[in-house]
Amino acid sequence: MGPQVPLLGLECLRCGALHDDQRLFEGCPACRERGVSVNLSVKLDYAALRALTPEDIPRSPRSLWRFRALLPPLSAEPVTLGEGGTPLLHLERLGRQLGLSRLYGKDESRNPTWSYKDRLCSLAVTHARALGARVITISSTGNHGAATAAFAARAGLPCVAFTLASVPETMKILMQAYGAAVVACDTSEARWALMREGIERFGWYPTSGYVVPPIGSPPFGIEGYKTIAYEIAEDLGWTAPDVVIVPSSYSDGVAGIWKGFRELQALGWTKSVPRMVAAEPHGPLANALTKGLEIPEVVSGGPSVAFSIASPYGTYQGLAALRSSGGLAERITDESTLEAQRVLARDEGIFVEPSASAALGALLQLAGRQAIEPDALVVVMLTSGGLKDPGATHAWLPAVPRASGTFDDVLRTIRGSYGLDLGG
């Protein structure tokens, strides 16, 4: 198995306080007493791994657990479905259109439940098993819930998933199919309150956050997102990209990926770190950066085609990652999000849901303002597959025509419905 990095504790991202209690799911107690909601982060002693090199990372199995030497030491065997090892694809055609010759997409739809939430849940449920948890719980609009349910099933643990009544039926079916007891609530705040009661009364283990204002998911789960940075750097010959764009709600992915790149630089495996960009429908992080706020304030919400990341809340962990990386937040429109979904599918053969195409949607807007250098090496995180929300895609697709008559009639039908002249 090789060496594992020693665990020093859970560190507050704001005040730096170190805590030994691994069940501190509600963030830093000291900051909370001061009225500031801040997540904790797993602190590891990387000085103990100074002799470790990239050559020491095994090539197989092709999963995130190849990087176990850089992950928190856990007493339980990994709860795994083969997550990780997703491809980094050169988006050459899109890059030419945008004037970006080094544009890549990290296709996380290749994970077991078709989203990057599998990385978080593999670590979180493994940690839950190490703590002896008897029930896993989650508050989710879909992807996180499906991943939690799948990994709970893999661990042989029951799962209770609190969701919103308004989420697409596809998402509810996914969670139920993996065995979760799914309960729908009218508001996010209502589901968080119910989830808290299960945690406080019965010791259920949460794979997501549940406090108001949100702080993000539990620290051990966020460690799974570090492996995205490891894989990207490895595929680029242990080079960090210049820019990484991530769809963001409570910024678990932004914070975890940024942490992974910082650790690679600290180990000397890469020379630089990227600028992190958060793609968000309502812009709480963009608002906080513009106003110079220490913590994000609640902004106006509303419906969004990228519903699973459409939160009016931002988090301290996301804001800290953007500031420390010299990055930014981009408020995305429904139009750019759907255009990004369309061009990804038709020009590159990658079909993702709107909440995943949000990263490319942000890039379309940034490139339109010439806010990205033409020679920048850019990675957009494509976080989940397109069939998670087929209703949104259906809105920009034509009705499927019926075939009738001769082959020439079919050619005319194709030309009329799809604008393709295939008659030679």
WOVENBEL-V860078 format. One record per residue. RES is the residue in three letters. D_CENTER is the distance of its C-alpha to the mean C-alpha in Angstrom with 2 decimals. Layout:
RES|D_CENTER + RES|D_CENTER
//
This chain:
MET|27.54 + GLY|28.26 + PRO|27.84 + GLN|25.15 + VAL|24.42 + PRO|26.08 + LEU|24.21 + LEU|25.63 + GLY|23.95 + LEU|21.32 + GLU|21.60 + CYS|21.27 + LEU|19.30 + ARG|22.12 + CYS|25.42 + GLY|24.85 + ALA|26.40 + LEU|25.93 + HIS|25.84 + ASP|26.77 + ASP|25.72 + GLN|22.58 + ARG|22.41 + LEU|21.82 + PHE|18.93 + GLU|20.02 + GLY|19.65 + CYS|22.60 + PRO|25.88 + ALA|27.84 + CYS|25.64 + ARG|25.42 + GLU|29.24 + ARG|29.26 + GLY|27.23 + VAL|23.96 + SER|20.76 + VAL|18.91 + ASN|16.49 + LEU|17.80 + SER|16.55 + VAL|17.95 + LYS|20.81 + LEU|22.08 + ASP|25.39 + TYR|24.62 + ALA|28.28 + ALA|29.07 + LEU|27.27 + ARG|29.01 + ALA|30.78 + LEU|27.70 + THR|27.05 + PRO|24.63 + GLU|27.48 + ASP|27.13 + ILE|23.74 + PRO|24.75 + ARG|24.05 + SER|23.69 + PRO|22.39 + ARG|19.58 + SER|16.72 + LEU|14.67 + TRP|17.74 + ARG|19.76 + PHE|18.51 + ARG|19.87 + ALA|22.23 + LEU|19.50 + LEU|17.78 + PRO|19.41 + PRO|22.64 + LEU|22.53 + SER|25.73 + ALA|24.35 + GLU|23.81 + PRO|20.21 + VAL|19.02 + THR|17.72 + LEU|17.51 + GLY|17.21 + GLU|13.44 + GLY|12.51 + GLY|15.01 + THR|13.41 + PRO|15.45 + LEU|15.37 + LEU|17.47 + HIS|19.92 + LEU|19.92 + GLU|23.62 + ARG|24.83 + LEU|22.27 + GLY|22.79 + ARG|26.51 + GLN|26.18 + LEU|24.27 + GLY|26.42 + LEU|23.68 + SER|24.95 + ARG|22.09 + LEU|19.06 + TYR|16.51 + GLY|13.56 + LYS|11.22 + ASP|11.40 + GLU|8.83 + SER|10.96 + ARG|13.37 + ASN|11.94 + PRO|14.37 + THR|13.00 + TRP|11.57 + SER|7.79 + TYR|5.40 + LYS|6.00 + ASP|9.30 + ARG|8.88 + LEU|8.51 + CYS|11.22 + SER|13.44 + LEU|13.90 + ALA|14.24 + VAL|16.71 + THR|18.54 + HIS|19.01 + ALA|20.18 + ARG|22.63 + ALA|23.86 + LEU|24.62 + GLY|26.46 + ALA|24.42 + ARG|25.96 + VAL|23.45 + ILE|19.66 + THR|18.45 + ILE|15.42 + SER|15.12 + SER|12.92 + THR|13.37 + GLY|12.45 + ASN|9.48 + HIS|9.08 + GLY|12.87 + ALA|13.52 + ALA|11.77 + THR|13.61 + ALA|16.75 + ALA|16.74 + PHE|16.46 + ALA|18.93 + ALA|21.19 + ARG|20.98 + ALA|22.03 + GLY|24.74 + LEU|23.62 + PRO|23.78 + CYS|20.78 + VAL|21.10 + ALA|18.42 + PHE|19.04 + THR|17.89 + LEU|19.35 + ALA|22.42 + SER|21.28 + VAL|18.25 + PRO|19.20 + GLU|21.24 + THR|19.10 + MET|16.32 + LYS|19.10 + ILE|20.70 + LEU|17.73 + MET|17.56 + GLN|21.36 + ALA|21.81 + TYR|20.23 + GLY|22.73 + ALA|21.04 + ALA|23.40 + VAL|21.68 + VAL|23.11 + ALA|22.60 + CYS|23.18 + ASP|24.17 + THR|22.01 + SER|18.90 + GLU|21.38 + ALA|23.45 + ARG|20.81 + TRP|19.83 + ALA|23.59 + LEU|24.17 + MET|21.37 + ARG|22.85 + GLU|26.21 + GLY|25.18 + ILE|23.75 + GLU|26.84 + ARG|29.47 + PHE|28.48 + GLY|26.01 + TRP|23.10 + TYR|19.99 + PRO|16.88 + THR|13.37 + SER|12.23 + GLY|14.10 + TYR|17.29 + VAL|19.25 + VAL|20.35 + PRO|19.41 + PRO|15.86 + ILE|14.90 + GLY|11.47 + SER|11.13 + PRO|13.88 + PRO|14.17 + PHE|14.65 + GLY|11.39 + ILE|9.49 + GLU|11.85 + GLY|10.14 + TYR|7.53 + LYS|10.88 + THR|11.81 + ILE|9.75 + ALA|12.12 + TYR|14.94 + GLU|14.70 + ILE|14.54 + ALA|17.46 + GLU|19.30 + ASP|19.22 + LEU|20.52 + GLY|23.33 + TRP|21.89 + THR|21.42 + ALA|18.62 + PRO|17.75 + ASP|19.00 + VAL|16.01 + VAL|12.24 + ILE|10.68 + VAL|7.10 + PRO|6.75 + SER|7.27 + SER|8.86 + TYR|9.51 + SER|7.70 + ASP|6.50 + GLY|4.22 + VAL|7.42 + ALA|9.68 + GLY|8.87 + ILE|9.01 + TRP|11.98 + LYS|13.57 + GLY|13.58 + PHE|15.35 + ARG|17.71 + GLU|18.71 + LEU|19.48 + GLN|21.66 + ALA|23.31 + LEU|24.19 + GLY|25.64 + TRP|23.60 + THR|22.53 + LYS|24.67 + SER|22.21 + VAL|18.73 + PRO|16.83 + ARG|16.58 + MET|13.14 + VAL|12.75 + ALA|10.73 + ALA|11.15 + GLU|12.18 + PRO|14.78 + HIS|17.01 + GLY|16.80 + PRO|17.11 + LEU|15.98 + ALA|18.17 + ASN|20.91 + ALA|20.76 + LEU|21.02 + THR|23.85 + LYS|25.73 + GLY|25.21 + LEU|24.06 + GLU|23.35 + ILE|20.89 + PRO|19.36 + GLU|21.65 + VAL|21.03 + VAL|21.35 + SER|22.59 + GLY|20.31 + GLY|21.27 + PRO|20.19 + SER|17.62 + VAL|16.96 + ALA|13.20 + PHE|13.97 + SER|10.78 + ILE|9.66 + ALA|13.39 + SER|14.19 + PRO|17.26 + TYR|16.17 + GLY|14.58 + THR|14.30 + TYR|16.38 + GLN|13.70 + GLY|12.00 + LEU|15.55 + ALA|16.71 + ALA|14.22 + LEU|15.26 + ARG|18.86 + SER|19.18 + SER|17.77 + GLY|19.98 + GLY|17.13 + LEU|16.86 + ALA|15.19 + GLU|16.04 + ARG|16.84 + ILE|16.43 + THR|19.04 + ASP|19.04 + GLU|21.39 + SER|19.28 + THR|16.24 + LEU|18.62 + GLU|20.46 + ALA|17.44 + GLN|16.81 + ARG|20.53 + VAL|21.06 + LEU|18.25 + ALA|19.87 + ARG|23.44 + ASP|23.51 + GLU|21.13 + GLY|20.98 + ILE|17.22 + PHE|16.50 + VAL|13.13 + GLU|12.77 + PRO|13.16 + SER|9.82 + ALA|8.64 + SER|11.94 + ALA|11.46 + ALA|10.69 + LEU|14.00 + GLY|15.57 + ALA|15.20 + LEU|16.75 + LEU|19.51 + GLN|20.39 + LEU|20.42 + ALA|22.44 + GLY|24.75 + ARG|25.58 + GLN|25.93 + ALA|23.49 + ILE|22.21 + GLU|24.82 + PRO|25.98 + ASP|25.88 + ALA|22.41 + LEU|20.13 + VAL|16.93 + VAL|13.65 + VAL|11.40 + MET|7.93 + LEU|8.70 + THR|5.80 + SER|8.50 + GLY|12.29 + GLY|14.87 + LEU|16.90 + LYS|14.48 + ASP|16.25 + PRO|19.48 + GLY|21.31 + ALA|19.57 + THR|20.38 + HIS|23.89 + ALA|24.69 + TRP|25.06 + LEU|26.65 + PRO|30.45 + ALA|32.23 + VAL|33.09 + PRO|36.83 + ARG|39.41 + ALA|41.36 + SER|45.10 + GLY|48.19 + THR|48.49 + PHE|46.03 + ASP|47.03 + ASP|46.05 + VAL|42.58 + LEU|42.28 + ARG|43.28 + THR|40.74 + ILE|37.91 + ARG|39.17 + GLY|39.34 + SER|36.00 + TYR|33.83 + GLY|35.90 + LEU|36.46 + ASP|39.98 + LEU|40.27 + GLY|44.03 + GLY|44.72
//
